Each structure stands twice: as C-alpha cells, then as structure tokens.
C-alpha cells in the first residue's frame, strides 16, 4: 500500500450476553485520498449507535499478537479494556475472552492475493466465551457466560453493494458476506460463508465454486455442489454506521444487532441446519441507500 494511498482498516468486535444484550465495537483507522489520516471508534447496541473520533496519536494496532489501542481502550485476543467518557457516551469495564474459534484457513482464500481488491475480510473468531461486566451510560451489563465474535476488514472502500450477517445458536455459528466485486472493468457477485456446525467447519465461497442464485436485502440463496444455503431476514431494527469510500468514512450504512435471521442448509435434499437467530448481526447496503 502506497504511503498516501486511500486506505482503511477496522476491527469488528461483537459481544452478546446470556439474556440477549448486544454490543459491537468498531475501532478503525482511515486515510483519505488527500493523505489525511484519522481514527475512530463506532459503538453499536440494539437501540442506537455512536461515532467517536479518536486522536491519531492515540490509535495503535498490532496484528500478531492482536493488540488494538484506541484512546484509553484496548482490544486483544485476551479481551477488552474500556474507559470511554464523553457527553453522550460512557463505557467502562473489562471483558475477558475465552479461546477463539478460528477458521482452518483465511476466509478470503486465494482472493486475498488479488491486487487492487476494494476490501479484504478476515474472521478472527467465529465464537468465543465472555466473562465480565460493562457499564454503558450507567447501565451494568453482565456478559459472563455470553458469546463473542471478532472480524476485521481492510482496503480502500466497502463494496458498492453488499450483504453481511453473523448468526449464532447452540453449538453453531454462521458468517455470510456477499458483495459486488470490481475487477478491472468488470464486476461479479462474490460470496464468502463459514458455518460451524457440531464442531465441523463448512465453507461456501466463490473460489470453491459457490453460485449466488439470488440475493436481495431480505433473502439469499447460494449453491455449491451438493450444498444449498438459504438465509432469510425475518425482521430488522437497524441503526446508522459510517463506512469507508476511498479511505474516508463518509458513507452511511445501517446495521442491526437484533435482526431475526433464519438459516437453512441442505446437502442434496437432506436438511442439515434450520436455525433462527433473533439476535443476529445484519447489514445490507445498496447504491442510493442512506
């Protein structure tokens, strides 16, 4: 990446308590086409979202081992340390993470080596246990016994059109992302999906021959060999977040932490999975949306 080229990198840390309370934190750094470097933290709950500018000299990130410091807060593979106080947002406390459920190989597969990709996605943990209590604007939320999820993105821009969802259930979880992927003067709809099912990892992806048979803001159907996946949005209450365009966080998208999403997976005509998550993460963006 050239020194002054547009760029962004962010981490998405989702935490859900046993009683269904959810919190997502998105620390990120971004560099615009003019070379201006900024940093931010976005906070999302079931009820609203916040945008928090972070001083650039207060943002530092290491990848291995994972260590992201944003202001007086820190995210590592061991947990979250939060001490954030501003007029409309107070967030303090410590969460400890259990062992990460990592994928066997990177979710982008060979696509991660393609030069000029707008956005490259990484799944750091499909699921991990949580322990600890956070204070959010004076409201104590006990995450002990809950579940976490962690991913990251880097590149220049979010895709023009995309859909993302993250669902979990007893002994299983799913991450699905579809996106319009520009390559030279053309584009195609790319798919990456990881499913943990009874300690077994399943992968559906364009680079494995997956075909997106249909997708809309409410339904996706993907076929790969003997496997057929259907993901359906039943209901959604979303809130605004900022997304990068040429390294600048100027696009408004909307995400929900309490979407109701039904996931079904067949092998040939045998139904292997039929789960509905009422606390799913869900985001869908199309040109012209705001």
C-alpha positions in Angstrom: 0.0 0.0 0.0 1.5 3.3 -1.1 2.1 5.7 1.8 -0.5 8.3 0.8 -3.0 6.0 -1.0 -6.5 5.7 0.3 -6.8 3.0 3.0 -8.8 1.8 5.9 -8.5 -0.9 8.5 -11.0 -1.8 11.2 -11.9 -4.5 13.7 -15.5 -5.6 14.5 -15.9 -7.0 18.0 -19.4 -8.2 18.8 -20.4 -9.3 22.3 -23.7 -10.8 23.3 -24.9 -11.6 26.9 -26.9 -14.6 28.0 -30.0 -12.5 28.2 -29.7 -11.2 24.7 -28.0 -7.8 25.3 -25.6 -7.0 22.5 -22.7 -4.6 21.9 -20.5 -4.1 18.9 -17.3 -2.0 18.9 -15.5 -1.0 15.7 -12.2 0.7 16.1 -10.6 1.8 12.9 -8.0 4.0 11.2 -8.6 5.6 7.8 -6.5 7.5 5.3 -8.3 9.7 2.6 -7.2 10.3 -1.0 -5.6 13.5 0.2 -3.4 11.6 2.6 -5.2 12.8 5.8 -5.1 10.1 8.5 -7.9 9.8 11.1 -9.1 7.2 13.5 -12.4 6.4 15.1 -14.5 4.1 17.3 -18.1 3.2 16.5 -20.3 1.7 19.2 -23.5 -0.1 18.4 -26.2 -1.5 20.6 -29.6 -2.9 20.0 -31.0 0.6 20.5 -28.6 3.1 18.9 -25.1 3.9 17.6 -22.3 6.3 18.4 -19.4 7.8 16.4 -16.4 8.7 18.4 -13.3 10.4 16.8 -10.0 9.1 18.2 -6.8 11.1 18.2 -4.5 9.6 15.6 -1.6 9.5 18.1 -3.9 7.5 20.4 -4.5 4.7 17.9 -2.1 1.9 17.5 -2.6 -1.6 16.1 -0.6 -4.8 16.0 -1.8 -7.9 14.1 0.1 -10.8 15.7 -0.4 -10.9 18.5 -3.6 -8.8 18.2 -3.4 -5.6 20.1 -5.5 -2.5 19.1 -5.3 0.5 21.3 -7.8 3.3 20.7 -7.7 6.1 23.2 -7.9 4.7 26.7 -9.3 1.5 25.4 -7.7 -1.7 24.2 -8.8 -4.9 22.2 -6.6 -8.0 22.3 -7.1 -11.7 21.9 -7.5 -11.9 25.7 -10.2 -9.3 26.0 -11.5 -5.8 26.0 -10.4 -2.9 28.3 -12.8 0.1 28.1 -12.6 3.5 29.6 -14.5 5.9 27.4 -16.3 9.0 28.7 -17.9 11.8 26.6 -21.1 13.8 26.8 -23.4 11.2 25.3 -21.5 8.0 25.9 -19.9 6.5 28.9 -18.4 3.0 28.5 -16.2 1.3 31.1 -15.2 -2.1 32.2 -13.3 -5.3 31.3 -14.3 -8.3 29.3 -12.3 -11.5 29.2 -12.4 -13.7 26.1 -12.2 -17.4 26.0 -10.2 -19.3 23.3 -11.0 -18.2 19.8 -12.8 -20.5 17.4 -10.6 -19.7 14.4 -11.2 -20.9 10.8 -8.9 -23.5 9.4 -7.8 -21.2 6.6 -8.4 -17.5 5.8 -12.0 -16.8 4.7 -10.9 -14.9 1.6 -9.0 -17.9 0.3 -6.9 -17.1 -2.9 -8.8 -13.8 -3.3 -6.6 -12.3 -0.6 -3.7 -12.4 -3.0 -5.6 -10.5 -5.8 -4.1 -7.0 -6.1 -6.4 -4.0 -6.0 -9.2 -5.6 -4.0 -11.5 -2.9 -2.6 -12.0 -4.7 0.7 -10.4 -7.8 2.2 -12.2 -9.6 5.0 -10.8 -11.7 7.9 -12.6 -13.7 10.5 -10.5 -13.9 13.7 -13.1 -15.8 15.9 -16.4 -17.3 14.9 -17.2 -17.7 18.6 -15.6 -17.3 22.0 -16.9 -17.2 25.5 -17.1 -13.9 27.5 -16.8 -13.0 31.2 -17.1 -9.6 32.8 -19.3 -6.6 33.3 -19.5 -3.4 31.3 -21.1 -0.1 32.3 -22.9 1.6 29.4 -24.2 5.0 30.4 -24.6 3.8 33.9 -26.4 0.6 32.9 -24.5 -2.5 34.1 -24.5 -5.3 31.5 -23.1 -8.7 32.6 -21.6 -10.6 29.7 -20.4 -13.6 31.8 -21.4 -16.8 30.0 -22.2 -14.9 26.8 -20.6 -15.2 23.4 -18.3 -13.1 21.3 -17.4 -12.7 17.6 -14.4 -10.9 16.0 -13.5 -10.0 12.4 -11.6 -7.3 10.6 -11.6 -5.5 7.2 -9.0 -3.6 5.3 -8.8 -2.0 1.9 -9.9 1.3 0.3 -13.7 1.1 0.3 -16.6 -1.0 1.3 -18.3 -2.6 -1.8 -20.9 -0.6 -3.5 -23.5 -3.4 -2.9 -23.1 -5.9 -0.1 -24.9 -8.0 2.5 -23.4 -9.3 5.7 -24.8 -11.3 8.6 -23.5 -13.1 11.6 -25.6 -15.6 13.4 -25.1 -18.0 16.3 -27.0 -20.7 18.1 -26.2 -23.6 20.5 -23.2 -25.4 19.2 -23.0 -23.4 16.0 -22.5 -20.1 14.2 -22.5 -18.6 10.7 -20.9 -15.7 8.9 -22.1 -14.8 5.4 -20.9 -11.9 3.2 -21.9 -11.2 -0.4 -20.5 -8.3 -2.3 -20.2 -6.7 -5.7 -16.5 -7.1 -6.5 -15.0 -4.9 -9.2 -12.1 -6.4 -11.1 -10.5 -4.2 -13.9 -13.5 -3.0 -16.0 -15.9 -5.8 -14.8 -17.6 -6.9 -11.6 -19.1 -10.0 -10.2 -21.0 -11.0 -7.1 -18.6 -12.7 -4.6 -19.6 -14.9 -1.7 -17.8 -16.0 1.4 -19.5 -18.0 4.1 -18.2 -20.0 7.1 -20.5 -22.3 9.1 -19.6 -24.0 12.4 -21.9 -27.0 12.8 -21.3 -29.5 15.6 -17.6 -28.8 15.7 -17.3 -29.1 11.9 -16.4 -26.2 9.7 -18.2 -25.8 6.4 -17.1 -23.3 3.8 -19.1 -21.9 0.9 -17.2 -19.4 -1.3 -16.9 -18.2 -4.9 -13.4 -19.7 -5.0 -14.8 -23.1 -4.1 -17.4 -22.9 -6.8 -20.3 -21.4 -4.9 -23.0 -19.7 -7.0 -25.3 -17.0 -5.7 -28.7 -18.0 -7.1 -30.5 -15.0 -5.7 -29.9 -12.2 -3.2 -31.8 -9.2 -2.0 -32.0 -7.2 1.2 -34.2 -9.9 2.7 -33.1 -13.2 1.2 -30.0 -15.0 -0.1 -29.7 -18.4 -1.7 -26.3 -20.0 -2.5 -25.5 -23.3 -4.1 -22.2 -25.1 -4.0 -22.1 -28.7 -5.3 -24.4 -30.8 -3.0 -24.9 -27.9 -0.6 -27.7 -25.3 -0.8 -27.8 -22.4 1.7 -30.8 -20.2 2.4 -30.5 -17.1 4.6 -33.7 -15.1 5.2 -34.2 -11.8 7.1 -37.4 -12.0 9.1 -37.3 -8.7 10.8 -34.7 -6.0 11.5 -34.2 -2.8 13.6 -31.1 -1.1 12.3 -29.0 1.9 13.2 -26.6 4.1 11.2 -22.8 3.5 10.9 -20.2 5.1 8.8 -18.3 3.1 6.1 -15.2 4.0 4.0 -15.2 5.3 0.5 -11.6 5.8 -0.8 -10.4 5.7 2.8 -12.8 8.4 4.0 -15.6 7.5 6.4 -18.3 9.4 4.5 -20.8 6.7 3.6 -23.8 5.9 5.9 -24.9 2.3 6.2 -27.2 0.7 8.6 -26.7 -2.4 10.9 -28.8 -4.3 13.3 -27.7 -6.3 16.3 -31.1 -7.9 16.9 -32.1 -9.0 13.5 -34.2 -12.1 13.2 -32.4 -14.3 10.6 -33.4 -17.8 9.6 -30.5 -20.0 8.2 -31.2 -23.3 6.4 -28.6 -25.6 4.8 -29.3 -28.7 2.7 -27.0 -31.4 1.5 -28.8 -32.7 -1.6 -32.4 -33.0 -0.2 -31.3 -33.6 3.4 -31.9 -30.6 5.7 -28.7 -30.3 7.8 -29.4 -27.0 9.5 -32.6 -25.0 10.3 -31.9 -22.2 12.9 -33.4 -18.8 13.6 -31.2 -16.3 15.5 -33.2 -13.4 17.0 -30.1 -11.5 17.9 -28.2 -11.7 14.7 -25.9 -9.1 13.3 -27.2 -7.9 9.8 -26.1 -5.3 7.4 -27.2 -4.7 3.8 -26.2 -1.8 1.6 -27.2 -0.9 -1.9 -26.4 2.2 -4.1 -28.6 5.1 -3.1 -29.4 3.8 0.3 -28.9 6.1 3.3 
